[in-house]
Amino acid sequence: MTRKGRYGLFIGMSFGLMALIWGGSISQAAMTTHKSALTLVQAYKTLPSRQTVATVNGLPITTRMIARFRAQSLYASQASGRPTPSLTTSEVVHTLAGQLALYEAAKNMGIHVSNQQALTAAIQQERAIERSGLPISRHLKNLRQQLGESVTQYAQKYEEQTTKMLLTIAAARNQIEARVPHGTMTAAEWVHAQQQAVINWQNTVTAQAAIVMK
């Protein structure tokens, strides 16, 4: 899989999963497996958060980030009805590297998402899952109980920073889309031009990312 393909896969899963959860449209059948929840339990209970396996532009990619990505990809695949992608650790690392590179690029554009904004969004996501009554809600509740943490503590410890990155990247995408003039284009042409502008930005940033494996 190419770097562009890996990054596109990650962004699609990340924003798609957030939209499905917040929109309350995850089907019952999509979340019946226990594997994804068990992956989260093992990742967050046993993996050292600071064990770095690679860096991108000096920023660390840790074992816990990789485990979280694998669990997230499983969730997203089930929610969308697509097969779960089989990715090597190297492919996951390069995908996460694209996310971190875009996060830094977005911050360099002057975009700022506060920790409180990210925490609020993460808590909303956790509570939306909890209210859904789906199997995933029971798994996450059991996980929090095993960790001895409330929804707020869990969201702050495990979800806040990832949510902050995703919200920052989303704000950058919106800003880039807003810069595309409508001119004489039709609505469909304008949307396509906006999408292409975002893709060009993503490709430029990720192509310049300096990845160092540990």
N, C-alpha and C positions, 0 to 999 in steps of 0.2 A: 504494500500500500504506500502511495506517495505521501510526502509531508502534507500537501494540500488536502489529500483524501483523508488523512488522519485528523487534520484539524477540522475539516468540515464535519466529520463524523462526531467529533467531540462537541462542537458548538451546537449541532443539530440535537444531540442527546441532551445537553445541558439545558438549553432554553426550552426544548420540547418538554422535558420532564418538569421543569418549573411551571410551564404553562398548564400542563395537565393536572398537576397537583393543585395549583391555585385556582384553576377553573373547575375543579371537582369532577373531571371527566375520565378518571381512570376506571376501567371496567373491573368488575369482580373477578372475572376469569384472568385478567392480566396480572393479578397479584397473589395467586394461590400458592406459589412456590415458597419454600422456607429457605432456600439456598441463599438468596440475596441478603436476608436478614441475618443469617448465620455468618455470612461474609463480613457484614458490618460489625457484628459482635466480636468476631475474632480480630478484625483490624483494629478496632478501637480499644479492645481490652489487652491485646498482647503485643501489638507492633509499636516500637518506639517512634514517637512522632518526629524526632530529630535525626533519625538515621537517614542520611543523604545518599542517594544513589546517583544523582546527576545534578548539574546546575545549568541554568540558562541565563546568560547575561549576568552571571554571578548570583542569581537567585536559586535557592535549593528546591529540589524535587525529592520528597521523602517517601519512605515505604508506606506510610499511612496514606499519603496522597494517592499512591498507586492503587492501594487496596480500596480506597473510597471510590476511585474512578471505576474500578471493575464492578463494584456493587452498583454504582450509579448507571453504568452501561447496561447491566442486567435489568434494573428497574425500567429504564427507558425502552429497552427492546421489548419487554413484556407489555408495557403500556401501549406501545405502537403496533404490537402484533408482529414485529419483525424478528428474525432470528438473532440471537445474541452474537455479536461479532467476536471472533476468536483472535485476540490480539496478544502478541508477545510483549514481554516487559519493555523491550526497546521501543516498540510501537506506542505503548502507553506513555512512556517517558517523552517521546517526541510530540505526542498529542498534548500532554500537559505543558510541555515547553512552549507550544504555540499559544496556549492560554495565558501563561505567565508573560510572554513577550507582548501580547496584545494588552494585557493589564497595565504593563509599564508604559506602553505607547499611549494608552488612553489617559493615564495620569499625566503624561507629558503634554497632552492636549489641554491640560488645565481642568480635567474632570475630577471631581472629588465626591466620594460617597463616604459618609461618616460611619464609624463603627456602630453608632446607635441606629442609623438607617438600615444598615446591614443586619443588625441583630433583630430589629423589628420585623424585617422581611423574613428572616430565618425562623423566628418564632411563629409568624403567620403561617409559614409553610408547614411547620411541625404540627400546629393546631389544626390546620386544614386536613392533614393526613389523619390525625386523631379522630376528627369528627366524621370522617368518611365511613368508618365502620368496616373498612376492608381489612383483609389479613395483614397487610403491611402496617396498619395502625397498631395491631396487637403485637407484632414483632418489635416495632420501635418502642412501644410502651415497656415490653419485657426488657429490651436493651437498656432503656433508661433506668429501670429498676435494678438491673444487674450492676450498672455503673453507679447507682445511688444518687442519681441526679434528676432534678426537675426538668420540665420542658425548657425553661429559660436557661438553666445551667447547661443542658445538653446542646441547645442551639448556640449558645455563646462559645462553648468549648470546641465543638466539632463542625458547626455549619457557618458561623459568622464570617470568617475570612473568605471562604469559598463563595458565599453569597455576595460578599463585598466585591470580589473580583468579577463575578458575573454581572452584577448591576453596573459596575464601572464600564465594562466592555459594552454592555447594552446601551449605556448613555453615549458612548463614543460612536457606536453604530447609528444611533438616532441623530447625532450631530452631523455625521458625514452625510446621511440621507438628506438632512435639511439644507445642506449646502448645494444640492443639485437643483439648478433652476428648472422650472417647469417649461418655460418658453412656449413653443408651439407644439410640444409633444402631446400625444393623447395620454389619458390617465394610465393606460397599460404601459406605454412607452416610458413614462416618467417613473413608474414603479420599477421597471426593468433597469433603467439608468441608475436609480438609487441602489438597487441590489448590486449592480455591477461596481458601483463606487465603493461599496462596503467590501466586496470580494477583492478588489484591487488593493485596498488598504490592508486587509488581512494577509494577502499573499506577500505584499511588500514587507510587512513587519515580520512575518514568520520566516521569510527567506533570509532575513538578516540576523536571525536569532543565533547566538553562539552557544551551542550545547556541548557540555563537557561531561562525559560519563565517569563515574568514580570507580 
